Amino acid sequence: MTHNVKSHTDTTKSYTVTITATRCACNCPDHVYRKRECKHIREAKAYEKSQNAAEFADIMGQLANRTSYSTIC
């Protein structure tokens, strides 16, 4: 599935996140150059897992408070 996720630092930009069963990719500089799961991938995963807007907001709030992340893809 492909998602367009707005930049967190420049709201005029958005990034394309692609999530498949075996791979996650984003065209943001963080993911492209560092080869790690970026915040746009985490946001798209949270969106896919959520069932409604309130649950999505809760998941995003939890992600914002984390200091480390495990890579799933």
N, C-alpha and C positions, 0 to 999 in steps of 0.2 A: 504494500500500500504506500502511496506517496502523499506527503503532506507539505504544505507551504507554511512555514513557521516564521513569524516576525522576529526580527532582531531584537534583542533585549537592550541594546545600546543605541541603535539607530532605527526608529520606527518607520523610516522610509524604506528600509531594506527588509527582505524576507529571504529565507533559505529553503531549499528543497531537501526534504528528508525522505528517504526511501527505506522502508522496513519490510524485510522478507523473513521467511522462516530461518534462514541461515546467515543473513547479513543486514547490517544497518549502515546507512551512509548519509552524509550531509555535505552540502557544498560550502559550508562556512569555513573560514580560515582555521579555526581551532581543530576541526575534524580533519581537514585536508592536510594540514602541515604536521599536526601532532599525532595523528592516527589514533585518537582516543574518542570515547563517547562524549559528545558535547551536550550542552544544555538543550539544544534544539531536538536532538534525538530523544533525550529524556522526556521532554515535553510531548513529543509525538507519541512515545510509548505510553505515557500517562493518559493521553487523549484516547488511544486505542483501548486501554484497559477500563476507562471510566464508562459508566452507564448513563450518566446524566451530568449536567453542568455543575451542580453542587458537589458531586463526587470529584469531578475534574479539578475544581477550585481547591478542594481539600488536599488532593494529591499534589498539586502544584505548590501549595503552602508548605507541605512536608518536604518537598524537594528543595525549596528555597532555604530551609533551615538546616539542611545537611552540610557537612563539611567534607565528606568523602563519598565516593560513588564506586560501586562495583560495576564492571563492564559485563553486560549480558550479551551483546552482539560483538 
